[in-house]
């Protein structure tokens, strides 16, 4: 029942759970020798795609299992579209979109929606800002009205801006300033990237949050919250023809805007290992390693997903086996690779057992990665990773909301929702030799950044009155 | 654009407080086939065809509440170990084989339930079933795995001390629940976990994880006609104990007046707050009025508390209230956090909001909204096969009306203003309250002076 809106982590979690991190479309590889019929085909998930005259992309998938619908609005804007000085503004919008639009006064968005039995939430990442509502089928008109109104004319009233920025700062205290994994991850990205927009945190630097003006907000809204910069996805129990008519009626009159500028990524090549220490009261040492990794346009993405599974998915994965099970030096060891529009990081995170040092942990990770680079995975490991990724796809489709999220994600990040259907076959094409080749390319110590939590004794910081 | 705006004006402003609740489409679930295996295990099978997935969930009536005094953590450690060697597989092979089919198999405990759950693609059901059976009926508890998992549990206890929210959730248990067998975290205390032996694990498993003390649900792309005989065959070697059912949990100690506990964490800039009073067990006849009243006070995004504390005053990112309903007892809690500087203000304002709702009751609109919200959201929790398995097992576990799921709307809609006022008056007690904060003790002591007797404690 927690009122958590604006979860920056929602996407990461969702991706981890649904195994969404699948690239496709971008690759030009030959059709793979399929090991058997894929369970994941367009027949399992028929989608209708329409682009309205104002550029709004509409994707529909009917499923009448439960008398409810999920409606996503997926804006092609995230922290990568920001600039120094207004970092966090994308995420601030995620809060303000519930705080009043031309015909829906502050507080009324949620009140109207909940009065109709609906639920809403949203998340922001480096690459996107996504909103969704879930309502009973007979109330579909309610979110359509509310969401069209806020896309057409968000109010951004000074009083709401002033109060809501306090909520955002409280969220930052929760997720970063009082959370060890959060503070490490912020420093990892800030250190790994010099000139990529991934340098700054999605939630923004505190002093930037204080600096964002109403004028900044109005301008940002005009540029990024236009129909041609948005994908809407409707899944669940509805009639496509009637639903499309309603969407057209509510959204079709909102004018398109000039295309927003493409974010600049001037990241230079990394030529040596970087390290950042964070001193904070803690029981144990923990650390995160980030290796420079490909963005969505690189066909090696599929291989990165397989590597991430082999290294970090479940108890039988290499990192868990080596650090937690065999050497017994860590409480937890995992890997994560998220498909991003710009080149990002292949992350490894480790929490050491009491009394163990970061040096021991890093050495153990090095030997795991070294073995993978030298010999590659076994064929069985590659098959296991493919099976995990395929099952992850199916699991992502359990709810209307999950289906909608997958469709929107692929349409935005890969430029075509149909990429989700070919992703399984792309995974099936990955070989042990591919894994070895890509591991060798990525796990280069000159291209890595290490963020280490150096524990201080709890209570070492003096009480501040 | 103008034309559209005009349409919107009418449409949107016309919505609140909303049209009368449309007869929402009734929840139609596939029929459940029930069976009792010869060994006493109750089985519920619900076939669903949407996805080629199968979810299996076993619940034994055994949880942290059954940890013997001084052995807190044994239920949790036993659950940790059932996947670490079972049947013919050692820990590594077990993990490898479930991962190889892209499945999941997890075991864990809550306060009152020992849960083993498994999800596999339909084509891998045979593998899933074999591993699921072995974890339940044939764990081998290798000595080296016992030592490893015990060590990991101790590491986890230490590690949680770094997370202010976890610290609050752990510390509030003994503070609010006193000497109840529910008053400890599942993972146990550092000292009790240190004392656990492999024999304790064997004894716990033998005593509690038996077919006559458990319920099994299977939901997904299966045929009950072939699955049930298969379960009968598979689980034939799992023998009932014939032991008496678990003792009931005695009533919680009364809370008298307000008391404050400050858990010392000097470095935090944000204070975690938990305020707890006594509540009700799950089968309380006022369950539905309580859920409705609680939603109005502290559920969703438009509750009184979210509106006052988050939206209007910007004091927190999240505030919620909830009733934790066990089989025999329960608690009512407020959960929030705020920057250290606004600690007292947040508590005072929160109490003010609760007291006002209790004394004046909600508006008719609020009551109608709460009912529509609850009935509108309920079907969403019935989409995923694993969620369905949990729902149908909870009905059995708590001994609820067998039509609980189908009659949910009807029961929510039957709640009246009189019902809500009544439960607000009896179940939302702010006078007898345990207030726990995780904070810088010097700052918190000053802030909380006058609220009640204050005790400062280290992190447990």
Interface residues (C-beta under 8 A of the other chain):
Chain A: X1 X2 X3 X4 X5 X6 X39 X63 X65 X66 X67 X68 X98 X102 X103 X104 X107 X108 X110 X111 X112 X114 X115 X116 X117 X118 X119 X120 X134 X135 X136 X137 X138 X139 X141 X142 X145 X146 X148 X149 X152 X153 X163 X164 X165 X166 X167 X168 X169 X170 X171 X173 X174 X177 X178 X179 X180 X237 X249 X250 X253 X254 X255 X280 X281 X282 X283 X284 X313 X314 X315 X316 X317 X321 X324 X325 X328 X331 X351 X353 X354 X380 X383 X384 X387 X388 X389 X390 X391 X392 X394 X395 X397 X398 X399 X400 X401 X458 X459 X460 X461 X462 X463 X464 X465
Chain B: X1 X3 X4 X5 X7 X8 X9 X11 X12 X13 X15 X16 X17 X18 X21 X22 X24 X25 X27 X50 X51 X52 X53 X91 X92 X95 X96 X98 X99 X100 X101 X102 X103 X119 X120 X121 X123 X148 X151 X152 X155 X156 X158 X159 X161 X162 X163 X164 X264 X265 X266 X267 X268 X269 X270 X298 X299 X300 X301 X302 X303 X306 X307 X310 X311 X312 X313 X314 X315 X316 X317 X318 X319 X320 X321 X322 X335 X337 X338 X339 X365 X368 X369 X372 X373 X374 X375 X376 X377 X379 X380 X382 X383 X384 X385 X386 X440 X441 X442 X443 X459
